[in-house]
Amino acid sequence: MKTTKWPQRLPIWAVGYQTGAYLSLSLAADGSIMEPRKFFNFFLGVTLAFAPVNGAYDKERDALLKGTFPQDFIWSSATAAYQIEGAWNVSDKGPSIWDTLAHQGRVNNQDTGDVACDSYHKYPEDVALMKQMGLKYYRFSISWPRIFPTGEQQDGVNQDGVDYYNRLIDELIVNDIQPMVTLFHWDLPQVLQDRYGGFLNNHTNTTVIHDLFGDYARFLYQNYGDRVKYWITFNEPWITAWLGYGIGNFAPQHNEPAEGQYKAAHNIILSHAKAYHIYDDEFRAAQGGQVGITLNCDWGTPKTPADADAALRYVQFFLGWFAHPIYKNGDYPEVMKTTMARKAQEEGRTTSRLPEFTPEQKLSISGTGDFFGLNHYTTVEVTDACCTPIENPNYDTDKDVGTGHAPDWPRAASSWLYVVPWGIRNLLGFIKEEYGDPEIYVTENGRSDHDQDPAIMMDMERICYYMMYTNEVMKASNMDNVKVKAYTAWSLLDNFEWLSGYSERFGLHYVDFNDPTRTRYPKASSVFFKQLVRNNGYPEGSEFTKYVENMWYFCHNTTEAEVNGYTGGASQISSLFSLFLAIPMMIAYSLIA
Ligand code: PNW
């Protein structure tokens, strides 16, 4: 692992922490050795007296809720095939559109997923890590071109690929971990892109891409459905549609921002419905599993009361685009249709850029989710920007909104990731109201660190993130009666973070990508998460909850350095805290736990 380099320059608050540390050490130096937990509590108390107050937080709204999740609550962690597997051309695996993009050198630092975490070979280690954390569920994805090299079954099946997922699933089951399988996490077979335009394939009719996705889904149900009871058809179709076929910075790099995303989304929704009905008609009775889709959405909060409609429009264009057809009535949200119709008029078009579903299609789409999969990371502040016609319209301008971030929201390493825990509670409440109180599985939530020297192993800010976000999920569950059934941490491992390559780390476990054996190291957050799972929340009176109570104030004040534009913030906090707080804390805690 990397060597420790100490920060050259200390911000004022850090001096406060240091002073606190020395103070508490000297106070304890009356000859007696303090009992670890007392020492830690005392230490934290003194130290936190020096912490500045972060204006991003509200005492009442952000208060710690004590209590536990429902008994059958699902705790899980997630990965995706291209991000962890490597073995990109082992046996007959075909190339995916992400292999193509990465091999063109389009990723930060020219990184590729060729080896990634090498989970294709090291999957038993991954399973062991989950076992060690006490996780009973694992969300992973299957690589379509690893199963069908061209994407089409008639061209041949890659038996080695089929066997790989059999081994992974068996390893999970033996270790009492339930698989939750995503059919499509962005790695479309390149041949399908070349032959049919991928999800742009003749979008207005039932076309070959729907059938091919259906064939692929059927093959997976047939081969794995005896052991897999949770299926997620698509991961974040919003990203595939907008970044893949609209802006085109993600694979397959199709740049058509006026219409590409709407066509692709249309095809994805129809492909999802197809896969759902195949399960319903051919497998459900025998296998008894569930099929859903995972949608991502940032919460949109109005900047001023006058922006309330704009914020709602933002969420409808984001989540509603997919959720409204699937979970409500087979069709796009009303506000999307009327907005796009008005734009067509303004632009002198005879038809809307938003395609229409036929009545039969609406019927077949509506209600095709046994659960509602949600990926959520962040929140934006929305302002109304209605309604200036512009020359080159795109999905972003179509919404007639402006987006920004409150100046005091702490940030993670990913440029788009602002830490706003209460956003998830609002979003969960919105889903409950809007889509008829579905069972919601949070299928991703997490926070990135930079890849930096020293490596962030005492990842206090990730601990804070999980602590605050899961507590907000518990508020949604226990106070707002939202049917949240699952919480999934993204990610089990540091991995290939798409265009950012290995420069952003989301893992509960550190992976050294310079080490040919890709050794995994647990970060402090994995210990925290283990305790969270064991306690099923924050039960009154438990040692874990006491620890969380002590951390709560720290977590709500910590990222001040970054807020003030001090770029090294995350590392300063982490390295100082490893020395003065996290290490004694972890030792103390391991003695108790
Ligand atoms: C999700 N954005 O993607 C994906 O499901 C994961 O594969 C990914 O690693 C994770 O979130 C963290 O990024 C996103 O640019 C990718 O806003 C990009 C964005 C959001 C989510």
Residues whose N, C-alpha, C, O or C-beta is under 5 A from the ligand:
A	BS01	PNW	A80 E236 W416
